[in-house]
Amino acid sequence: MSRLRLLISESFDPWFNLAVEETIFRQMSADQRVMFLWRNADTVVIGRAQNPWKECNTRRMDEDNVRLARRSSGGGAVFHDLGNTCFTFMAGKPEYDKTVSTQIIVDGLAQVGIAAQISGRNDLVLDTENGLRKISGSAYRETKDRGFHHGTLLINADLSRLANYLNPDPKKLQAKGITSVRSRVANLSELVPNISHEKVCEGIIKSFFEHFGETVDPEYISPEKLPDLPNFKETFAKQSSWEWNFGQAPAFSHYSDTRFPWGGIEFHFDIEKGVINRCQFFTDSLDPSPLEWLSEQLVGKVYQTETIRLLSKQMMQKWPQLQEQLADLENWLVLELS
């Protein structure tokens, strides 16, 4: 029986693809060598220890139907669209070696006329007229008996959209966790004529087979045709949940202030696991009682705009004479939290 396994996803759903990756990684036998090729439609993927509110413009993402997906490896935030090819290599220890998988990618790109160089800890670059440009970034994860290396290759991604979603609103967040480092990037299509996702995959697959000296038939997977993946349903439920994608953010604080015709206001929130665990409002408005009530109600609630909207409805009922002020307050807080 072959120890190689090649999976190719026909789904562009980031939660599906990351759940497949996680499930296979957990249940693969130690002597297997797995390569998984996949693409995600319009997604910001963040590292395991990152804060989405600090890394991303969550409001723009919401408006443009861009998904957030948290991966189980470390590293920074990246924007994926269909011009971005993703790869994952998995192996049991002691054979797992990320220098082997990196070399397979470099050799695979060479097969299709791309002379990539390894740069630093986890990037691939091309030497262009304008200097070195990053075309690939990687992240890694290891357990006691296995490891994986996954990364992206920029084929013809819409680089203008990187700035739309990876530049957070300038909120006053004091956040812990890993901050992304932006690099100067380039698409392979700018540098190599007629390159495509299919051609790049062809080169990498050929390189994978040549390195291990055997070939296998690819397994094409999608939500409609899944291979036997124990506990996939539960893994997908976790991967697609708010609790994992947002709620796993490291602890952080959010402060903001503004002034309305009826008074100045500022808030201080402490957030842990996506839940507000401390909340204070300060105001010089003539009637601070709605804010005092709101401050009590927010403790223990999820840090989401929906929380503000639900509590605002209740405030409107409790203080109908302050409708205008409460509408101002709701609109401001929704903007701050989105």
Residue pairs with C-beta under 8 A, 6 or more apart in sequence:
2 214
2 216
3 31
3 32
3 33
3 212
4 32
4 33
4 34
4 35
4 208
4 209
4 212
4 214
4 215
4 216
5 28
5 32
5 33
5 34
5 35
5 216
5 219
6 34
6 35
6 36
6 37
6 205
6 208
6 216
6 217
6 218
6 219
7 20
7 24
7 34
7 35
7 36
7 37
7 218
7 219
7 221
7 227
8 36
8 37
8 38
8 201
8 218
8 219
8 220
8 221
9 16
9 17
9 20
9 36
9 37
9 38
9 39
9 220
9 221
9 222
10 220
10 221
10 222
11 17
11 38
11 221
11 222
11 223
12 39
12 40
12 41
12 82
13 40
13 41
13 223
14 40
14 41
14 43
14 45
14 67
14 69
14 80
15 67
15 69
15 236
15 239
15 240
16 222
16 223
16 236
17 38
17 40
17 86
18 45
18 69
18 71
18 72
18 239
19 232
19 235
19 236
19 238
19 239
19 240
20 36
20 38
20 221
20 226
20 229
20 232
21 36
21 38
21 88
21 148
21 150
22 72
22 235
22 239
23 229
23 230
23 231
23 232
23 235
24 34
24 36
24 90
24 229
25 90
25 141
25 146
25 148
26 231
26 235
27 229
27 230
27 231
28 34
28 90
28 92
28 146
29 92
30 92
30 93
30 145
30 146
31 92
32 90
32 91
32 92
33 89
33 90
33 91
33 95
33 212
34 88
34 89
34 90
34 91
35 87
35 88
35 89
35 104
35 204
35 205
35 208
36 87
36 88
36 89
36 90
36 150
37 85
37 86
37 87
37 201
37 204
37 205
38 86
38 87
38 88
39 80
39 82
39 84
39 85
39 86
39 197
40 69
40 80
40 81
40 84
40 86
41 80
41 81
41 82
42 64
42 65
42 66
42 67
42 80
42 81
43 66
43 67
43 68
43 69
43 79
43 80
43 81
44 52
44 55
44 56
44 61
44 66
44 67
44 68
44 69
44 77
44 78
44 79
44 80
44 165
44 166
45 69
45 70
45 71
45 77
45 78
45 79
45 80
46 52
46 55
46 56
46 68
46 69
46 70
46 71
46 76
46 77
47 70
47 71
47 73
47 74
47 75
47 76
47 77
47 139
47 178
48 70
48 71
48 72
48 73
48 74
48 248
49 74
49 177
49 178
49 250
50 70
50 76
50 77
50 177
50 178
50 179
50 180
50 249
50 250
51 173
51 175
51 176
51 177
51 249
51 250
51 252
52 58
52 68
52 70
52 245
52 246
52 249
53 168
53 171
53 173
53 175
53 249
53 252
53 254
53 303
54 168
54 173
54 175
54 177
54 179
54 252
55 76
55 77
55 166
55 168
55 179
55 180
56 68
56 77
56 165
56 166
56 168
57 164
57 165
57 166
57 167
57 168
57 169
58 68
58 168
58 338
59 169
59 335
59 338
60 66
60 164
60 165
61 67
61 68
61 165
62 338
64 164
64 165
66 79
66 165
68 245
68 246
69 239
69 245
70 244
70 245
70 248
71 139
71 150
72 141
73 139
73 140
73 141
73 148
73 150
74 139
74 140
74 141
74 178
75 122
75 137
75 138
75 139
75 178
76 137
76 178
76 179
76 180
76 181
77 166
77 180
78 84
78 137
78 152
78 166
78 180
79 157
79 161
79 162
79 165
79 166
80 86
80 152
80 157
81 157
81 158
81 161
82 197
83 154
83 155
83 156
83 157
83 158
83 187
83 189
83 197
84 152
84 153
84 154
84 155
84 157
85 152
85 153
85 155
85 197
85 200
85 201
86 150
86 151
86 152
86 153
87 105
87 150
87 151
87 152
87 153
87 204
88 148
88 149
88 150
89 98
89 100
89 101
89 104
89 148
89 149
89 150
90 96
90 146
90 147
90 148
91 97
91 146
91 147
91 148
92 145
92 146
93 142
93 144
93 145
93 146
93 147
96 142
96 146
96 147
96 148
98 138
98 140
98 147
98 149
100 211
101 149
102 118
102 124
102 138
102 149
103 211
104 204
104 207
104 208
104 211
105 116
105 124
105 136
105 151
105 153
105 204
105 207
106 116
106 117
106 118
106 124
107 207
107 210
107 211
108 200
108 203
108 204
108 205
108 206
108 207
108 208
109 115
109 116
109 124
109 153
109 200
109 203
109 204
110 116
110 203
110 207
111 202
111 203
111 206
111 207
112 192
112 195
112 199
112 200
112 202
112 203
113 192
114 126
114 188
114 191
114 192
114 195
115 126
115 127
116 124
116 125
116 126
116 135
116 136
117 124
117 125
117 126
117 127
117 132
118 124
119 125
119 132
119 134
122 137
122 138
122 139
122 140
122 151
123 134
123 136
123 137
123 138
123 183
124 134
124 135
124 136
124 153
125 132
125 133
125 134
125 135
126 132
126 133
126 135
126 186
126 188
126 191
128 186
128 191
131 184
132 184
133 184
133 185
133 186
133 191
134 154
134 183
134 184
134 185
134 186
135 153
135 154
135 185
135 186
135 187
135 188
136 151
136 152
136 153
136 154
137 151
137 152
137 183
138 149
138 150
138 151
139 149
139 150
139 151
140 147
140 148
140 149
140 150
141 147
141 148
142 148
153 188
153 200
154 185
154 186
154 187
154 188
155 187
155 188
155 189
155 195
155 196
155 197
155 200
156 187
156 188
156 189
156 195
157 187
159 185
159 187
162 185
166 180
166 182
171 254
171 256
171 336
172 254
172 255
172 256
173 252
173 253
173 254
174 252
174 253
174 255
175 249
175 250
175 252
175 253
176 250
176 251
176 252
177 249
177 250
177 252
188 195
188 200
189 195
205 218
209 215
209 216
219 227
221 227
226 232
238 244
241 247
242 274
242 302
242 304
243 274
246 274
246 303
246 304
247 273
247 274
247 275
247 302
248 273
248 274
249 271
249 273
249 274
251 270
251 271
251 272
251 273
252 270
252 271
253 268
253 269
253 270
253 271
254 267
254 268
254 269
254 271
254 303
254 336
254 337
255 266
255 267
255 268
255 269
256 266
256 267
256 336
257 264
257 265
257 266
257 267
258 264
258 265
258 266
258 332
259 265
260 325
260 328
260 329
260 332
262 285
262 286
262 324
262 325
262 328
263 283
263 284
263 285
263 286
264 283
264 284
264 285
265 281
265 282
265 283
265 285
265 291
265 329
265 332
266 281
266 282
266 283
267 279
267 280
267 281
267 282
267 333
267 336
268 278
268 279
268 280
269 276
269 278
269 279
269 298
269 303
270 276
270 277
270 278
270 279
271 277
271 303
274 302
274 303
274 304
275 300
275 301
275 302
275 303
276 298
276 299
276 300
276 301
276 302
276 303
276 307
277 299
277 300
278 299
279 295
279 298
279 299
280 295
281 288
281 291
281 292
281 294
281 295
283 291
285 291
285 325
287 319
287 322
289 319
290 315
290 318
290 319
290 322
290 325
290 326
290 329
291 329
293 315
293 318
294 311
294 315
297 311
297 314
298 307
298 311
301 307
301 311
303 337
304 337
305 334
305 337
305 338
307 337
308 330
308 333
308 334
308 337
309 330
309 334
312 326
312 329
312 330
312 333
315 322
315 326
316 323
316 326
319 326
